[in-house]
């Protein structure tokens, strides 16, 4: 079966029209949008970003509802309860026994309540330490890259020293001198995290300060402070946001490590790290729930922030626009086929041979 010249020409016109519509849609996607709006649009179409956001929201809700969970269950996260939290043989209850959803530890404390309160500590340390490290690293990286000379040499060697120093040893020494506490844990994590961001910002600043817009700002009399924080810094927001997002899970694991070693937030304050450390004394009970539930909470939190960081990195990268456009096109085609293409295919399929 062959098509008539009229039908072949109609098919070509339909194909050209579809290509024009696709190009118009792609142009509308970009036209009149700021980089932030483009990034948000890409994130909304990213299923991994939605999954990561769901994980993070779940842990945030758990942390916010910790006092409510403690009040509803009537179980304190701090005080041992050997009378109600252990059986007649002095062993802890397992999950679902005696009204304890996730069981109890070796001194009768509710695991669910302690996991919820541990989420408060982990999220607070992770977000606050990351915020301090991001602000400090960005400022010092900007100063180092912009001024150069001996200032750059001193700050760059400081970054190298911080990145090469054994942070666990420093935390142990500081805890031995000042005692483990929440402010000390946040300070140690922020101090050993700023250099990673500072090095990236320094390299980007060295590149940006040679651009034409910086020379134009200098030519109209702009000062160094304005050029750094008004002209150069907005062009560094994307990598800083990505690094900050990926630094949160690192800080959370850092905090859990310090607590596990006994040099972070000390008992009776519940944290996921010292809950895992308490599991070492529960081998005689065979209480697997001592370490499973804190580990799952730590895994969900770190995995959520890591996945979100990867999605934010892809959303802020202009080179991934074609990937997101193809993804949106597949969703639209799968949800609602093009009626013009369907009608045209039916008409062309019913054609007859030309004489």
C-alpha positions in Angstrom: 0.0 0.0 0.0 1.4 3.4 -0.9 0.2 6.9 -0.1 -1.0 9.6 -2.4 1.2 12.8 -2.8 -1.5 14.7 -0.9 -1.5 12.3 2.0 2.4 12.3 2.1 2.4 16.1 2.2 -0.2 16.2 5.0 1.9 13.8 7.0 4.9 16.1 6.6 2.9 19.1 7.6 1.7 17.3 10.8 5.3 16.3 11.7 6.5 19.9 11.1 3.7 21.2 13.3 4.5 18.8 16.1 8.2 19.8 16.0 7.2 23.5 16.1 4.9 22.9 19.1 7.7 21.1 20.9 10.1 23.9 20.2 7.5 26.5 21.4 6.9 24.5 24.6 10.6 24.3 25.3 10.9 28.1 24.7 8.1 28.8 27.1 9.8 26.6 29.7 12.9 28.9 29.6 11.4 32.3 28.7 10.7 34.7 31.6 12.0 32.4 34.4 14.7 33.0 36.9 17.3 30.3 37.6 15.5 29.7 41.0 12.1 29.2 39.3 13.7 26.8 36.7 15.3 24.8 39.5 12.1 24.6 41.4 10.2 23.5 38.3 12.8 20.7 37.7 12.6 19.6 41.3 8.8 19.3 41.0 9.2 16.9 38.2 11.9 14.8 39.9 10.4 11.8 41.7 13.7 11.2 43.6 13.4 14.7 45.0 9.8 14.0 46.2 11.0 10.7 47.8 13.9 12.5 49.6 11.6 15.3 50.8 9.2 12.7 52.1 12.0 11.0 54.1 13.1 14.3 55.6 9.6 15.4 56.4 8.9 12.1 58.2 12.0 12.6 60.4 11.2 16.2 61.1 7.6 15.3 62.1 9.0 12.6 64.4 11.3 15.1 66.0 8.6 17.7 66.4 6.2 15.2 67.9 8.7 13.8 70.4 7.2 15.6 73.4 3.7 14.5 72.3 4.8 10.9 71.9 6.3 11.0 75.4 3.1 12.5 76.8 0.8 10.0 75.1 2.8 7.0 76.1 3.7 8.3 79.5 7.3 7.3 79.1 10.2 9.5 79.8 13.2 9.5 77.5 15.7 10.1 80.3 14.6 8.3 83.5 15.2 4.5 83.8 12.0 2.5 84.6 13.0 -1.0 85.7 9.6 -1.6 87.2 7.4 -1.0 84.2 10.0 -1.3 81.4 11.4 -4.7 82.2 9.8 -8.1 82.8 9.8 -10.2 85.9 13.3 -11.5 85.0 14.7 -8.0 84.6 15.0 -8.3 80.8 13.7 -5.5 78.4 10.5 -5.8 76.5 10.6 -6.5 72.8 8.7 -4.5 70.2 4.9 -4.6 70.8 5.2 -6.0 74.3 3.6 -4.4 77.4 2.5 -1.4 75.4 6.0 -0.5 74.1 5.8 -0.1 70.3 9.5 -0.5 69.7 10.4 -2.2 72.9 12.6 -0.9 75.8 16.3 -0.7 76.5 18.3 -2.4 79.3 17.1 0.0 81.9 13.4 0.1 80.8 13.3 3.3 78.7 11.0 3.4 75.7 13.0 3.0 72.4 10.3 4.9 70.4 10.5 7.9 72.7 14.3 7.9 72.7 14.5 7.6 68.9 12.1 10.6 68.5 14.2 12.7 70.9 17.4 11.5 69.2 16.0 12.9 65.9 15.7 16.3 67.6 19.4 16.3 68.5 20.6 14.9 65.2 18.6 17.3 63.0 19.6 20.3 65.2 23.3 19.4 65.1 23.2 18.6 61.4 21.4 21.7 60.3 23.0 24.2 62.7 26.6 22.9 62.1 26.0 22.9 58.4 24.7 26.5 58.5 27.7 27.7 60.5 30.1 25.9 58.2 28.5 27.1 55.1 28.4 30.8 56.2 32.0 30.7 57.5 33.4 28.7 54.5 31.6 31.0 52.0 32.9 34.2 53.6 36.5 32.9 54.0 36.5 31.4 50.5 35.3 34.7 49.0 38.0 36.7 50.8 40.7 34.2 49.9 39.9 34.0 46.3 39.2 37.7 45.7 42.1 39.3 47.5 44.8 36.7 46.6 48.4 37.4 47.7 49.4 36.6 51.3 45.7 36.5 52.4 45.0 33.7 50.0 48.1 31.9 51.0 47.3 32.0 54.7 43.6 31.0 54.3 44.4 28.3 51.7 47.0 26.7 54.1 44.4 26.9 56.9 41.9 25.0 54.7 44.5 22.3 53.9 45.4 22.0 57.6 41.7 21.6 58.7 41.0 19.0 56.0 44.1 17.0 56.9 43.6 17.1 60.7 42.1 14.0 62.4 38.8 15.3 63.7 38.0 12.4 66.0 41.3 12.9 67.8 40.6 16.6 68.2 37.1 15.9 69.5 38.4 13.5 72.1 41.0 16.1 73.3 38.4 18.8 73.5 35.9 16.6 75.3 38.6 15.6 77.8 39.4 19.3 78.5 35.9 20.9 78.3 33.6 17.9 78.7 31.1 16.6 76.1 28.2 18.9 75.3 25.8 19.9 72.5 27.5 23.3 71.8 30.9 21.6 71.7 29.7 19.0 69.3 28.2 21.6 67.0 31.4 23.7 67.2 33.7 20.8 66.4 31.6 19.7 63.4 31.3 23.2 62.0 35.1 23.8 62.4 36.0 20.7 60.5 33.4 21.2 57.8 33.9 24.8 56.7 37.1 24.1 54.8 35.5 21.9 52.2 33.1 24.6 51.3 35.7 27.3 51.5 38.0 25.5 49.1 35.2 25.3 46.4 34.2 28.9 46.9 37.8 30.0 46.7 38.3 28.3 43.4 35.0 29.7 41.9 35.9 33.2 43.1 39.3 33.0 41.4 37.5 32.3 38.2 34.7 34.8 38.6 36.8 37.8 39.5 38.4 37.7 36.1 35.0 38.0 34.3 33.9 41.2 32.5 31.1 42.1 34.9 33.6 42.4 37.7 35.8 44.6 35.7 32.8 46.7 34.8 31.9 47.0 38.5 35.4 48.2 39.3 35.3 50.7 36.5 32.2 52.4 38.0 33.9 52.6 41.4 32.4 49.7 43.2 34.2 48.7 46.4 35.6 45.2 47.2 32.9 44.4 49.7 30.1 45.2 47.1 31.9 43.2 44.4 32.3 40.2 46.6 28.9 40.0 48.1 26.7 41.7 45.5 28.3 40.7 42.2 30.3 37.5 42.7 28.4 35.8 45.5 25.0 35.4 43.6 26.9 33.4 40.9 28.2 31.0 43.6 24.8 30.3 45.2 24.2 27.1 43.2 27.4 25.2 44.3 27.0 26.5 47.8 23.5 25.2 48.1 24.4 21.8 46.7 27.4 21.5 49.1 25.4 22.6 52.0 22.6 20.1 51.3 25.2 17.3 51.0 27.0 18.4 54.1 23.9 17.9 56.4 24.1 14.0 56.3 27.8 14.2 56.9 27.3 16.3 60.0 24.6 14.0 61.3 26.9 10.9 60.9 29.7 13.0 62.4 27.5 13.7 65.5 26.5 10.0 65.8 30.1 8.9 65.6 31.1 11.3 68.4 28.2 10.2 70.6 29.0 6.6 69.9 32.6 7.2 71.1 31.3 9.0 74.2 32.8 12.4 73.3 29.6 14.0 72.0 26.3 14.7 73.8 26.5 12.6 76.9 23.7 10.6 78.6 21.0 10.7 79.7 20.2 12.9 76.6 19.1 10.4 74.0 20.9 10.5 70.7 21.2 7.8 68.0 24.9 7.5 68.6 24.8 6.8 72.3 21.8 4.5 71.8 24.0 2.4 69.5 26.7 2.6 72.1 24.2 1.2 74.7 23.7 -1.8 72.5 27.2 -3.0 73.5 25.9 -3.8 77.0 22.8 -5.6 75.7 24.5 -8.6 74.1 23.4 -10.9 77.0 19.7 -10.0 76.3 20.0 -10.6 72.5 17.9 -7.3 72.1 18.2 -6.6 68.4 15.8 -3.7 68.6 18.5 -1.8 70.6 20.4 -1.0 67.4 18.0 -1.7 64.6 15.6 1.2 65.1 18.2 3.9 65.8 20.2 2.6 62.7 17.0 2.8 60.6 16.3 6.3 61.7 19.9 7.3 60.9 19.7 5.6 57.5 16.5 7.3 56.5 17.7 10.7 57.5 21.1 10.5 55.8 19.7 8.9 52.7 17.0 11.5 52.4 19.4 14.4 52.5 21.9 12.7 50.1 19.1 12.0 47.6 17.9 15.6 48.0 21.4 16.9 47.5 21.8 15.0 44.3 18.4 16.2 43.0 19.2 19.8 43.9 22.6 19.5 42.1 20.8 18.2 38.9 18.1 20.9 39.1 20.6 23.7 39.4 22.7 22.5 36.5 21.5 24.0 33.2 22.9 21.1 31.2 20.2 18.8 32.7 17.3 20.8 31.2 17.0 18.5 28.2 16.8 15.5 30.6 13.9 17.1 32.6 12.2 18.2 29.3 12.3 14.6 28.0 11.0 13.3 31.3 8.0 15.8 31.2 7.3 14.9 27.6 7.2 11.2 28.5 4.8 11.8 31.3 2.5 13.9 29.1 2.5 11.4 26.3 1.8 8.5 28.7 -1.0 10.4 30.3 -2.8 11.9 27.3 -1.9 10.8 23.7 -1.9 13.5 21.1 -5.4 13.4 19.4 -4.1 15.0 16.3 -1.5 12.2 15.8 -4.1 9.5 16.5 -6.6 10.9 14.0 -3.8 11.4 11.4 -2.6 7.9 11.9 -6.1 6.5 11.4 -6.6 8.6 8.2 -3.2 7.6 6.8 -3.7 4.0 7.7 -7.0 3.8 5.7 -5.4 5.2 2.5 -5.5 3.3 -0.8 -2.9 2.7 -3.5 -2.4 5.3 -6.0 -3.4 4.4 -9.6 
